[in-house]
Amino acid sequence: MQSNHRLALVENKDADPQAQMREDIASVFEQVLGHPVQITDQTDIVEDLGMDSLGVMNFVMAIEDFYDISIPLDRIAQIQTVADLIHAVQDLRSGTPT
C-alpha cells in the first residue's frame, strides 16, 4: 500500500502581528470613512486620509470598540501616524503604561 504524503504550507498569521493590525485598522477606517483606504505605517491619519476632528473622534471610538480598549485623550494627542496608533493599541492591550 502506497500512501501519498503532501506537505501543506500553513500561513503563520502570528508572524507579523502588526500586519494584521494594519489590516484591521484599514477596515475600521473604511467603515468610518465609507470608502476603501490604502495605509502604511507612515500614513498620517489626518493629513493623508483627510479626516476632520469629528472623523478622528468617530475613528477613535471605533478603534476602542474593535480592540475593547480605552485610549486616554493625552495619548490620542500623541498619535499622528498609523504606526503611532499600532504602538498605542499594543501598549494599551498589554497594559504597558503610556
Backbone torsions as a table, in degrees:
resi	resn	phi	psi	omega
1	MET	NA	130.4	-178.9
2	GLN	-107.6	133.0	177.9
3	SER	-114.3	139.7	178.2
4	ASN	-96.9	119.9	176.8
5	HIS	-108.0	124.9	177.9
6	ARG	-114.0	141.9	176.6
7	LEU	-90.3	126.5	178.5
8	ALA	-106.5	129.8	175.3
9	LEU	-88.2	124.0	-178.8
10	VAL	-110.0	125.5	178.7
11	GLU	-70.2	128.9	178.4
12	ASN	-90.4	100.6	-177.3
13	LYS	-70.5	-15.9	178.6
14	ASP	-86.7	-1.8	-177.2
15	ALA	-62.3	-38.6	179.2
16	ASP	-136.1	85.8	-178.4
17	PRO	-61.3	-27.3	178.7
18	GLN	-68.6	-33.5	177.5
19	ALA	-63.7	-42.2	178.1
20	GLN	-64.8	-40.4	178.5
21	MET	-64.5	-39.6	177.6
22	ARG	-59.9	-43.0	177.8
23	GLU	-62.8	-43.9	179.4
24	ASP	-63.3	-43.4	180.0
25	ILE	-64.6	-41.2	177.4
26	ALA	-60.7	-39.5	179.2
27	SER	-64.1	-41.5	178.0
28	VAL	-66.3	-42.2	175.6
29	PHE	-56.1	-45.1	-179.0
30	GLU	-60.8	-39.6	178.5
31	GLN	-65.6	-42.1	-177.2
32	VAL	-73.5	-43.1	-176.4
33	LEU	-83.5	-23.3	179.0
34	GLY	82.8	14.7	176.1
35	HIS	-155.0	156.6	-179.5
36	PRO	-63.6	147.5	177.7
37	VAL	-132.3	152.0	172.1
38	GLN	-111.1	123.9	-179.5
39	ILE	-127.7	155.4	171.0
40	THR	-130.4	178.0	177.3
41	ASP	-61.5	-29.6	-176.9
42	GLN	-86.9	-3.3	-179.9
43	THR	-60.5	123.6	176.2
44	ASP	-82.7	120.1	-172.2
45	ILE	-59.3	-41.5	-178.0
46	VAL	-84.5	-53.8	-174.0
47	GLU	-67.3	-51.6	-173.9
48	ASP	-74.9	-29.8	-177.6
49	LEU	-102.0	-2.2	175.5
50	GLY	63.6	35.9	-178.9
51	MET	-88.4	138.1	173.1
52	ASP	-91.5	-179.4	-175.3
53	SER	-62.6	-37.1	178.0
54	LEU	-66.5	-41.8	177.4
55	GLY	-62.0	-40.6	178.5
56	VAL	-62.9	-44.5	-179.6
57	MET	-65.5	-39.7	175.8
58	ASN	-61.7	-41.2	179.4
59	PHE	-65.6	-44.1	179.6
60	VAL	-59.8	-44.5	178.7
61	MET	-62.9	-38.9	178.4
62	ALA	-66.0	-40.7	177.4
63	ILE	-64.9	-42.6	178.4
64	GLU	-60.2	-43.1	178.2
65	ASP	-65.7	-44.1	-177.0
66	PHE	-61.3	-45.3	-176.5
67	TYR	-97.0	-0.3	-179.5
68	ASP	54.0	52.7	178.7
69	ILE	-132.8	170.8	172.8
70	SER	-126.0	122.5	-179.3
71	ILE	-97.0	116.1	179.2
72	PRO	-61.5	147.8	-178.1
73	LEU	-56.6	-39.0	179.7
74	ASP	-66.2	-30.4	177.5
75	ARG	-74.0	-37.1	177.4
76	ILE	-58.5	-40.0	-179.0
77	ALA	-64.0	-22.6	-179.7
78	GLN	-86.7	-9.6	-175.5
79	ILE	-93.0	117.4	178.2
80	GLN	-118.3	-40.6	-176.3
81	THR	-112.1	169.9	176.5
82	VAL	-61.3	-38.8	178.0
83	ALA	-60.9	-41.6	176.7
84	ASP	-59.2	-42.6	-179.3
85	LEU	-65.7	-43.6	179.1
86	ILE	-59.1	-46.4	-180.0
87	HIS	-64.1	-40.2	178.9
88	ALA	-63.2	-45.6	-179.8
89	VAL	-63.6	-44.0	179.0
90	GLN	-61.1	-43.9	178.8
91	ASP	-61.3	-46.8	-177.7
92	LEU	-67.3	-36.3	178.5
93	ARG	-71.2	-29.6	-179.0
94	SER	-89.4	-9.3	-179.2
95	GLY	84.0	11.9	177.7
96	THR	-69.2	129.7	-179.9
97	PRO	-64.9	148.1	-179.1
98	THR	-82.4	NA	NA
